[in-house]
Amino acid sequence: MLAALRARLAEARVQTDPEVLAVALIDLAESEPIFGHRQAAVRSLLEEAAKVVDTLRRPALEGRILLRLAYVKLVDGDLEGTEQLASRARDRLADDRYRAIEANVLSARAAIRRHEFVEAERALADIAQEAPPDTTPLAGRAAAMLALGVAELAVEQHDHVSANERVRVVLDAVRDDEALAEVTFTARQLMTLVDLALEKPVQACAEMREVVVLTKRHEAFEDEIEARLGLAGALGERGDPTALDEAEKHLQIARDRALELGFDSLYMATLVAQAGLLARRGQTRAALDRCIEIAQVAMTKQDLARYGAAVALMAQIYEQKGDLASAYRTYAEAHASLRETIGDRAKEVIVPHMNAFADRIGRSKFEEIAERVNQASHARSTFARTTGKLHG
């Protein structure tokens, strides 16, 4: 379908009819799936279409552009922009009933993300009553979007039993229809969350494998990396050796791809995930090496928050092994090292993590460990000075 629409757009570009070009651009923009990161292609099509439509004065085409831009804004997390665009689209789509329904659903989904659950539930119920039954593709798309909104509401309300039923309705409706790939993408991620909440990790892994396949099919590389991270997490919930082996494979693929494509933040995320998995498998030295790599990259980029997170992860690896002294020493040495570089600002980076550590093990235990480690450090320093004088 996408190949056919791209070919039609190529043909429209060599014609002289601006309306034919505008429709071809909008049709393709409506069909190109929007994932978590896969938005640039859609945005560029809509920007080009808007320039053409400006000369046509066709409200219906303007409405379609605004509606699709509202989807982009929703994925961006711009809820105000989503609502404004959905409202403007609805005004221009008075004679396009099913796209007007989509606009209303988008507004309700924005309300869900604001946690305005009562308003969202009322809006979705009203939309469901107004939506007439039909079997056209437009009607099917509107129905799928409505079902997705209802499912998202249950997930956000942590009503996992209802959410399980509602997401199944969405997946049954789309049946991996290529025209509804973005609905499938979102629904499978929602089902993963629900399965994990209901302690069904095997099913969650199956859903995330499908997300990986979907993102690969559409060459959505950032989304693929995130999907592999999510799958690795679900496999970790399973916890059996076979699952952990598969998780290791997906994390390595994700790491290599992120490095190859220059996705710095995703590369760091894969290192963190690898460190956690290696620690879980008892490969402490390798896990600590990952933490050191994260910290080194963070310092190179002057990313203090990431540096603090790397230090905390390293300390937590020691903590999980029961080596509380090494955990404390990790924080203390990182703080001392960072203070030499940035002064008192080091407290802001390290101390919150250290306080969280103290809260987990208890303040009295923390103070006992701190005193013992500091005494040992002082003794080592004294010994080094003394032996230095003797040798001198």
C-alpha positions, 0 to 999 in steps of 0.5 A: 500500500505504501509503495503504491501511494509513494508511486502515485505521489511521484506521478503527481509531482510531474503533473500540473494539477496542484489538487492532485499533488495535494491529495497524493501528499495527504494520502501518503501522510495519513498512511505513513505510520507514526511511531515514537520516533518515526515522525519526520517523514509524515511531518515533511509531507504535511508541510509540503501539502500545506504549501500547496493547499494554501493556494486551493482554499479547500477546507476539507484538505486543510482539515486532513492536514491539521488532523494528521499534524495533531497525531504528530503532536500527540506523539511529541507529547505536546498536548496543548498543540494536539487539542488545538489542531484537533479542534481546528481540524474538526471545524473544517471536517464538518462533512467528513464524519469519520475524520471528525470522529478521529479529531474528537478521539484525539482530544480525548486521548490528550485528556487521558494523558493529562489524567483527566479521566472523568472528562475523557471517559465521558467524551469517549462514551459520547463519541461511541454513541454518535458513531454510526456503524459502517464498513468503509476504510474510513469508518474502520480507522475511526473505530480502531482509534476510538477503541484505542482511546478506550484501551488507553484510558483503562491502562492509565487508570491501572485497571489491568483486567479491563485493559486486557479486554479492551486492548484485545478488541483493538488488536482484533480490529486491526489484525495487523492491517498495514493501513493501521500500523501505528495503531498496532504499534501502540496497542502491542506496547499497551498489551505488553504493559498489561501482561507484565502487570498481570504477571504474564511475562511470556505473553509480554515477550511475544507482544514485544517481539511483534513490535520489533518486527513492525519497527524493522519493517518500516525502518524505524531504527530508533523505535526498533532499538527502544523495542529491543530494550523493552523486549529485553526487559520483558525477557528479564521478567521471565528470568529463565536462562533461555530468556536471559540469553535472548535478552543479551542478544537483543541488547547487543543488537540494540547497542551496535545499532545505536552506536552505528547510527549515532543515537547517543542517548539510546546507546547509553540506555543500552549500556545501562540495560546491559549492565543490569543484565550482566549483574543479574547473571553474576557477571559483576566485572563486566557490569561494572565495566559498562558503568565505567563506560557510561560515566566516562562518556557522560564526563566527556559530554559534561552530562552530570545527570548521566554521570550520577546515574552511572555512579548510582548504578555501579553502587547498586550492583555492589549493593545487590551483592551485599557489598555495602562498603564498596557501594558506599566507597563508589559514591564517596570516591565519585563525589571526591573526584567530581568535586575536584572538577566542578567544586561544590556542585558535585553534591547536587550530582552525587548526594541525592543518590547517596541519600537514597542508598542510606534510606534503603539500608537504614541511616544507622547502618549507613553511618556505621559503614561510612565510618568504617570505610573512612577509617580504612581510607585514612589508615591507607593514606597514613601507611602510604605517607609513612612508607614513603618517608622510610623509603626516602 
